[in-house]
Amino acid sequence: KDRYVRSLIFARDEQPYMAYLYGSTLAIGRTVQDVEEWPDRIRKVTTDQVKAVAARYLVPHHSTTGYLLPKTEN
């Protein structure tokens, strides 16, 4: 989480990234304030909150399993 927040903060030094971040956020109906508060909001997320969301949505009967097998010769 800390690494992600740091990357958000450092990315603000790059003009193209900032244009992308603000543009994409505003395009989906969010605000400039949302972008500015994002690092603080991420810092407030707890491990227990992440576990609760994972338990709710990452359930085995909703998953799809795939197998990657080596190509066989005919």
Backbone as CSV, one residue per row, in Angstrom:
resi,resn,N_x,N_y,N_z,CA_x,CA_y,CA_z,C_x,C_y,C_z
1,LYS,0.832,-1.181,0.000,0.000,0.000,0.000,0.877,1.245,0.000
2,ASP,1.895,1.256,0.838,2.784,2.425,0.892,3.498,2.645,-0.438
3,ARG,3.931,1.559,-1.044,4.622,1.665,-2.332,3.685,2.243,-3.393
4,TYR,2.429,1.818,-3.382,1.451,2.328,-4.346,1.202,3.816,-4.134
5,VAL,1.046,4.225,-2.900,0.826,5.644,-2.596,2.041,6.459,-3.021
6,ARG,3.239,5.953,-2.737,4.453,6.669,-3.169,4.497,6.806,-4.683
7,SER,4.109,5.745,-5.392,4.135,5.821,-6.854,3.133,6.846,-7.365
8,LEU,1.989,6.976,-6.701,1.018,8.008,-7.078,1.593,9.401,-6.876
9,ILE,2.269,9.576,-5.771,2.835,10.890,-5.463,3.958,11.234,-6.446
10,PHE,4.864,10.291,-6.713,5.958,10.549,-7.652,5.442,10.746,-9.073
11,ALA,4.371,10.060,-9.420,3.815,10.191,-10.771,3.301,11.599,-11.031
12,ARG,3.000,12.325,-9.982,2.515,13.697,-10.145,3.585,14.615,-10.715
13,ASP,4.824,14.164,-10.733,5.904,14.948,-11.329,5.923,14.823,-12.848
14,GLU,5.172,13.881,-13.387,5.179,13.643,-14.830,3.908,14.211,-15.458
15,GLN,4.065,15.236,-16.297,2.931,15.921,-16.912,2.000,14.989,-17.675
16,PRO,2.518,14.090,-18.538,1.599,13.217,-19.282,0.747,12.340,-18.357
17,TYR,1.360,11.830,-17.294,0.602,10.993,-16.367,-0.482,11.803,-15.669
18,MET,-0.154,13.015,-15.277,-1.141,13.859,-14.598,-2.316,14.158,-15.520
19,ALA,-2.026,14.446,-16.785,-3.103,14.701,-17.747,-3.989,13.468,-17.875
20,TYR,-3.364,12.294,-17.960,-4.126,11.050,-18.055,-4.963,10.824,-16.800
21,LEU,-4.355,10.986,-15.640,-5.038,10.735,-14.374,-6.246,11.648,-14.192
22,TYR,-6.027,12.936,-14.363,-7.135,13.873,-14.192,-8.176,13.698,-15.290
23,GLY,-7.725,13.536,-16.519,-8.663,13.379,-17.632,-9.538,12.157,-17.486
24,SER,-8.944,11.017,-17.159,-9.731,9.788,-17.020,-10.652,9.849,-15.810
25,THR,-10.209,10.494,-14.755,-11.050,10.630,-13.562,-12.250,11.524,-13.844
26,LEU,-12.011,12.655,-14.477,-13.109,13.570,-14.801,-14.058,12.958,-15.829
27,ALA,-13.532,12.147,-16.744,-14.355,11.526,-17.780,-15.375,10.548,-17.209
28,ILE,-15.096,9.981,-16.050,-16.043,9.032,-15.450,-16.901,9.680,-14.372
29,GLY,-16.872,11.017,-14.337,-17.757,11.725,-13.425,-17.204,12.012,-12.047
30,ARG,-15.933,11.747,-11.838,-15.320,12.050,-10.545,-14.814,13.486,-10.564
31,THR,-14.171,13.931,-9.506,-13.761,15.327,-9.394,-12.254,15.454,-9.180
32,VAL,-11.767,16.683,-9.314,-10.363,16.971,-9.027,-10.073,16.643,-7.565
33,GLN,-11.014,16.926,-6.704,-10.851,16.626,-5.279,-10.655,15.125,-5.064
34,ASP,-11.362,14.297,-5.828,-11.182,12.848,-5.716,-9.735,12.455,-5.999
35,VAL,-9.159,13.039,-7.044,-7.766,12.729,-7.395,-6.837,13.159,-6.270
36,GLU,-7.054,14.337,-5.747,-6.172,14.871,-4.711,-6.284,14.107,-3.398
37,GLU,-7.452,13.548,-3.108,-7.658,12.807,-1.856,-7.306,11.330,-1.972
38,TRP,-7.058,10.858,-3.185,-6.834,9.442,-3.411,-5.739,8.852,-2.528
39,PRO,-4.541,9.430,-2.440,-3.508,8.827,-1.581,-3.950,8.685,-0.118
40,ASP,-4.621,9.703,0.421,-5.081,9.620,1.814,-6.152,8.555,1.982
41,ARG,-7.037,8.441,1.001,-8.091,7.423,1.081,-7.500,6.018,1.018
42,ILE,-6.478,5.832,0.195,-5.829,4.523,0.104,-5.118,4.194,1.410
43,ARG,-4.452,5.173,2.007,-3.755,4.948,3.285,-4.713,4.476,4.379
44,LYS,-5.964,4.910,4.330,-6.936,4.582,5.376,-7.512,3.170,5.248
45,VAL,-7.310,2.524,4.110,-7.836,1.168,3.928,-7.053,0.211,4.816
46,THR,-7.784,-0.613,5.556,-7.140,-1.553,6.473,-7.064,-2.953,5.867
47,THR,-6.211,-3.765,6.435,-6.100,-5.156,6.010,-7.424,-5.878,6.203
48,ASP,-8.105,-5.609,7.299,-9.394,-6.254,7.556,-10.433,-5.879,6.503
49,GLN,-10.411,-4.644,6.034,-11.345,-4.234,4.983,-11.062,-4.983,3.684
50,VAL,-9.793,-5.126,3.348,-9.426,-5.859,2.136,-9.852,-7.316,2.257
51,LYS,-9.621,-7.917,3.414,-10.018,-9.311,3.633,-11.528,-9.484,3.525
52,ALA,-12.290,-8.535,4.052,-13.754,-8.622,3.993,-14.250,-8.557,2.551
53,VAL,-13.690,-7.674,1.768,-14.096,-7.564,0.363,-13.685,-8.818,-0.405
54,ALA,-12.480,-9.316,-0.145,-12.022,-10.536,-0.810,-12.925,-11.712,-0.460
55,ALA,-13.302,-11.840,0.795,-14.173,-12.940,1.211,-15.542,-12.841,0.546
56,ARG,-15.987,-11.633,0.314,-17.310,-11.446,-0.294,-17.309,-11.744,-1.793
57,TYR,-16.269,-11.313,-2.498,-16.285,-11.397,-3.954,-15.404,-12.484,-4.559
58,LEU,-14.371,-12.915,-3.870,-13.483,-13.942,-4.418,-13.880,-15.309,-3.873
59,VAL,-14.990,-15.800,-4.365,-15.524,-17.074,-3.887,-15.311,-18.148,-4.961
60,PRO,-15.012,-19.377,-4.539,-14.688,-20.437,-5.495,-15.765,-20.696,-6.553
61,HIS,-17.042,-20.631,-6.198,-18.068,-20.963,-7.194,-18.259,-19.865,-8.245
62,HIS,-17.567,-18.745,-8.113,-17.591,-17.697,-9.135,-16.318,-17.690,-9.975
63,SER,-15.431,-18.623,-9.726,-14.134,-18.597,-10.407,-14.152,-19.451,-11.673
64,THR,-13.198,-19.196,-12.515,-12.981,-19.989,-13.719,-11.544,-20.487,-13.663
65,THR,-11.373,-21.756,-13.929,-10.037,-22.338,-13.899,-9.637,-22.735,-15.309
66,GLY,-8.450,-22.359,-15.698,-7.924,-22.737,-17.006,-6.631,-23.502,-16.833
67,TYR,-6.345,-24.355,-17.777,-5.112,-25.134,-17.741,-4.310,-24.831,-18.998
68,LEU,-3.071,-24.472,-18.831,-2.178,-24.247,-19.956,-1.339,-25.502,-20.142
69,LEU,-1.552,-26.176,-21.248,-0.861,-27.429,-21.523,0.126,-27.228,-22.659
70,PRO,1.216,-27.981,-22.638,2.171,-27.850,-23.739,1.549,-28.348,-25.045
71,LYS,1.990,-27.748,-26.133,1.501,-28.157,-27.440,1.985,-29.574,-27.720
72,THR,1.081,-30.417,-28.183,1.458,-31.798,-28.492,1.610,-31.957,-29.997
73,GLU,2.489,-32.854,-30.377,2.664,-33.144,-31.801,1.634,-34.170,-32.217
74,ASN,1.127,-34.035,-33.439,0.104,-34.975,-33.947,0.722,-36.243,-34.403
